[in-house]
Amino acid sequence: MSISLPNSFYDFLRNLAGQTPNRPTAFDKRPLRKVKRVADTPPFPPVKERVVAMTSPASVENQAALLETFPNPNPERDYEIDMQCPEFTCVCPKTGQPDFADIRIIYTPDQTCVELKSLKLYLWSYRDRGAFHEKVTNQILNDLVAATSPRQMTVEGAFKVRGGITTTVTVRYPDK
């Protein structure tokens, strides 16, 4: 009496159930199923044929409408609010590749402050939008100034390495 060890857990379960393993033997005349090889699959299309997402579903006007504000609890005092978004992403309008950045917003509020969750949703709305670094940073400043009317504001976009080059764009309100 010989003992054979199962080659897999499923063979073990089949042996327990009294079934023979479902493996072809030398006497089995069934053809083996054909496996599709990697060489049989069509290649990826060249970069020029890929579709680049140039705009997000929301229009630019609706994008700015995502920003909500609340009354400044101490409008008589000058103080700074410093916010950072280390996970900002947008799309390069030339290549369609993602661009990653750290967006830093420093402002002195006047009568209103920006609500953080709405700011997060606003910044996320750039995720599928094709835009140059300079345009994105200036648009963020313009939308925040329109929403909050601060005494002063600085928006800095520190974009990660792309093609061996990092870009940092800094815009200020009011212009100095």
C-alpha positions as CSV (number, residue, x, y, z in Angstrom):
1,M,0.0,0.0,0.0
2,S,1.5,3.3,-1.1
3,I,0.7,6.7,0.3
4,S,0.6,9.6,-2.1
5,L,0.7,13.1,-0.8
6,P,-1.6,15.7,-2.4
7,N,0.1,18.4,-4.5
8,S,-2.4,21.1,-3.5
9,F,-5.0,21.8,-0.9
10,Y,-7.8,21.2,-3.5
11,D,-6.3,17.7,-4.2
12,F,-6.4,17.0,-0.5
13,L,-10.1,18.1,-0.4
14,R,-11.0,16.0,-3.4
15,N,-9.3,12.9,-1.8
16,L,-11.3,13.5,1.3
17,A,-14.5,13.6,-0.8
18,G,-13.5,10.4,-2.6
19,Q,-12.8,12.2,-6.0
20,T,-9.6,11.8,-8.0
21,P,-7.6,14.9,-8.7
22,N,-8.5,16.7,-11.8
23,R,-5.1,16.5,-13.3
24,P,-4.3,15.1,-16.8
25,T,-2.3,11.8,-16.8
26,A,-0.2,10.1,-19.4
27,F,-3.2,8.1,-20.5
28,D,-5.6,11.1,-20.6
29,K,-6.6,12.0,-24.2
30,R,-8.2,15.3,-23.3
31,P,-6.4,18.3,-24.9
32,L,-4.9,20.8,-22.5
33,R,-6.6,24.2,-22.6
34,K,-4.8,26.8,-24.5
35,V,-3.3,29.6,-22.5
36,K,-3.2,33.0,-24.1
37,R,0.4,34.1,-24.2
38,V,1.5,37.7,-23.5
39,A,2.9,37.9,-27.1
40,D,-0.7,37.2,-28.4
41,T,-2.1,40.4,-26.8
42,P,-2.2,43.6,-28.8
43,P,0.4,46.2,-27.7
44,F,-0.6,49.4,-25.9
45,P,-1.4,52.3,-28.2
46,P,1.3,54.9,-28.6
47,V,1.2,58.0,-26.3
48,K,-0.1,60.3,-29.1
49,E,-3.3,58.2,-29.4
50,R,-4.2,58.2,-25.7
51,V,-7.0,60.5,-24.6
52,V,-6.0,63.2,-22.2
53,A,-8.5,64.4,-19.6
54,M,-8.4,68.2,-20.1
55,T,-11.3,69.2,-18.0
56,S,-13.1,67.8,-15.0
57,P,-16.8,67.2,-15.0
58,A,-17.4,70.4,-13.1
59,S,-17.0,73.7,-14.9
60,V,-14.6,76.3,-13.5
61,E,-17.4,78.3,-12.1
62,N,-18.9,75.3,-10.2
63,Q,-15.4,74.5,-9.0
64,A,-15.1,77.9,-7.2
65,A,-18.6,77.4,-5.8
66,L,-17.3,74.4,-3.8
67,L,-15.6,76.9,-1.4
68,E,-17.6,77.7,1.8
69,T,-16.8,80.3,4.4
70,F,-17.7,81.1,8.0
71,P,-17.5,84.4,10.0
72,N,-14.1,85.2,11.4
73,P,-14.4,84.7,15.2
74,N,-11.8,87.6,15.8
75,P,-12.0,90.1,12.9
76,E,-10.5,92.9,15.0
77,R,-7.2,90.9,15.3
78,D,-4.6,90.2,12.6
79,Y,-3.5,86.6,12.7
80,E,-2.3,84.1,10.1
81,I,-3.9,80.8,9.1
82,D,-1.5,78.4,7.5
83,M,-2.9,75.4,5.6
84,Q,-1.0,72.7,3.7
85,C,-2.3,70.1,1.2
86,P,0.6,67.7,0.6
87,E,-1.5,65.5,-1.7
88,F,-2.6,67.9,-4.4
89,T,-2.8,66.4,-7.9
90,C,-3.7,67.7,-11.3
91,V,-3.0,66.6,-14.9
92,C,-0.3,67.8,-17.3
93,P,-2.2,69.2,-20.3
94,K,0.7,68.2,-22.6
95,T,1.2,64.6,-21.6
96,G,-1.8,63.6,-19.6
97,Q,0.4,62.4,-16.8
98,P,-0.4,63.3,-13.2
99,D,1.4,66.2,-11.5
100,F,1.8,66.1,-7.7
101,A,2.3,69.1,-5.5
102,D,2.3,70.5,-2.0
103,I,0.0,73.4,-1.9
104,R,0.5,75.9,1.0
105,I,-2.0,78.6,1.7
106,I,-1.2,81.4,4.3
107,Y,-3.7,84.2,4.8
108,T,-4.8,86.8,7.2
109,P,-8.6,86.7,7.3
110,D,-10.8,89.8,7.4
111,Q,-14.5,89.1,7.9
112,T,-14.6,85.4,6.7
113,C,-12.5,82.3,6.9
114,V,-12.5,79.3,4.5
115,E,-14.0,76.1,5.7
116,L,-11.5,73.3,5.6
117,K,-13.6,70.5,4.2
118,S,-14.8,72.6,1.4
119,L,-11.2,73.6,0.7
120,K,-10.3,69.9,0.5
121,L,-13.1,69.2,-1.9
122,Y,-12.1,72.2,-4.0
123,L,-8.5,71.1,-4.2
124,W,-9.5,67.6,-5.1
125,S,-11.6,68.9,-8.0
126,Y,-8.3,69.6,-9.8
127,R,-7.5,65.9,-9.9
128,D,-8.8,65.3,-13.4
129,R,-8.2,68.9,-14.7
130,G,-5.4,69.5,-17.2
131,A,-3.6,72.7,-16.2
132,F,-0.1,74.2,-16.0
133,H,1.5,74.8,-12.6
134,E,1.3,78.5,-12.9
135,K,-2.3,78.6,-14.0
136,V,-3.4,76.2,-11.1
137,T,-1.6,78.2,-8.4
138,N,-3.0,81.6,-9.7
139,Q,-6.5,80.1,-10.0
140,I,-6.5,78.8,-6.4
141,L,-5.5,82.3,-5.2
142,N,-8.1,84.0,-7.3
143,D,-10.9,81.7,-6.1
144,L,-9.9,82.0,-2.4
145,V,-9.6,85.8,-2.6
146,A,-13.1,85.9,-4.2
147,A,-14.6,83.7,-1.5
148,T,-12.9,85.2,1.6
149,S,-11.7,88.7,0.8
150,P,-8.7,88.4,3.1
151,R,-6.4,91.1,4.2
152,Q,-3.5,89.3,2.6
153,M,-3.0,85.8,1.2
154,T,-0.1,83.8,-0.2
155,V,-0.5,80.5,-2.2
156,E,2.6,78.4,-2.9
157,G,2.5,75.4,-5.1
158,A,5.6,73.2,-4.8
159,F,5.3,70.7,-7.6
160,K,7.2,67.4,-7.5
161,V,9.9,66.4,-9.9
162,R,8.8,66.0,-13.5
163,G,11.4,65.4,-16.1
164,G,14.2,66.1,-13.6
165,I,12.7,69.6,-12.7
166,T,10.8,70.8,-9.7
167,T,8.6,73.9,-9.9
168,T,7.6,76.2,-7.1
169,V,5.0,78.9,-7.9
170,T,4.3,81.6,-5.3
171,V,1.5,84.1,-5.8
172,R,0.4,86.9,-3.4
173,Y,-2.6,89.1,-2.7
174,P,-2.5,92.0,-2.7
175,D,0.2,92.3,-5.3
176,K,3.3,93.8,-3.9
